[in-house]
Amino acid sequence: MEAQHNLKAETEALLNVEKQIRLAGDVSGTKNNVTDILQLCFEARAWKTLNDQIAFLWKRRDQLKQTVTTMVQYLVFKNSSE
């Protein structure tokens, strides 16, 4: 239960940073931040949270196309490495 709470707190903190970086137009920083969010969920094996984060990030109106591409590439790589 504690690990779940920590994962939620960490993802929320990263999402706040992601929003600031994205709104500043920093493509590289946004890609890195989104990858960090996905990595955090992946390492915790929190599949529902991972799916929720993907959907949430995907739906953001201002999400940069390069960031979405990076998300998909990260997930394909992780899926193929297991």
C-alpha positions as CSV (number, residue, x, y, z in Angstrom):
1,M,0.0,0.0,0.0
2,E,2.9,2.3,0.8
3,A,4.5,1.6,-2.5
4,Q,1.3,2.5,-4.3
5,H,1.0,5.8,-2.4
6,N,4.7,6.6,-3.3
7,L,4.1,5.8,-6.9
8,K,1.1,8.1,-7.0
9,A,2.9,10.9,-5.3
10,E,5.9,10.5,-7.6
11,T,3.9,10.4,-10.8
12,E,1.9,13.5,-9.7
13,A,5.1,15.4,-9.0
14,L,6.5,14.4,-12.4
15,L,3.2,15.4,-14.1
16,N,3.4,18.9,-12.5
17,V,6.9,19.2,-13.9
18,E,5.9,17.9,-17.3
19,K,3.2,20.5,-17.6
20,Q,5.6,23.3,-16.9
21,I,8.2,22.0,-19.3
22,R,5.6,21.3,-22.0
23,L,4.1,24.8,-21.7
24,A,7.6,26.3,-22.0
25,G,7.9,24.4,-25.3
26,D,11.0,22.4,-24.2
27,V,10.6,19.3,-26.4
28,S,13.7,17.5,-25.1
29,G,12.8,18.1,-21.5
30,T,9.2,17.0,-22.1
31,K,10.4,13.8,-23.8
32,N,12.7,13.0,-20.8
33,N,10.0,13.7,-18.3
34,V,7.4,11.6,-20.0
35,T,9.9,8.7,-20.3
36,D,10.6,9.1,-16.5
37,I,6.9,8.8,-15.8
38,L,6.6,5.6,-17.9
39,Q,9.8,4.2,-16.5
40,L,8.5,4.7,-12.9
41,C,5.3,2.8,-13.6
42,F,7.1,0.1,-15.6
43,E,9.6,-0.6,-12.9
44,A,6.9,-0.7,-10.3
45,R,5.0,-3.2,-12.5
46,A,1.9,-0.9,-12.0
47,W,0.2,-1.8,-15.3
48,K,-3.0,0.0,-14.6
49,T,-1.2,3.1,-13.6
50,L,1.0,2.8,-16.7
51,N,-2.1,2.6,-18.9
52,D,-3.7,5.5,-17.1
53,Q,-0.6,7.7,-17.5
54,I,-0.3,6.8,-21.2
55,A,-3.9,7.7,-21.8
56,F,-3.6,10.9,-19.8
57,L,-0.5,12.1,-21.5
58,W,-1.8,11.2,-24.9
59,K,-5.0,13.2,-24.4
60,R,-3.3,16.4,-23.3
61,R,-4.3,19.1,-25.9
62,D,-0.9,20.7,-26.0
63,Q,1.2,17.5,-26.0
64,L,4.0,17.8,-28.5
65,K,3.9,15.3,-31.3
66,Q,7.5,14.4,-30.7
67,T,6.7,13.5,-27.1
68,V,3.9,11.1,-28.2
69,T,6.3,9.5,-30.6
70,T,8.9,9.1,-27.8
71,M,6.2,7.5,-25.6
72,V,5.3,5.0,-28.2
73,Q,9.0,4.2,-29.0
74,Y,9.7,3.7,-25.3
75,L,6.8,1.3,-24.9
76,V,7.7,-0.7,-28.0
77,F,11.3,-1.0,-26.8
78,K,10.2,-2.1,-23.3
79,N,7.8,-4.6,-24.7
80,S,10.3,-6.1,-27.1
81,S,13.0,-6.4,-24.4
82,E,10.9,-8.6,-22.1
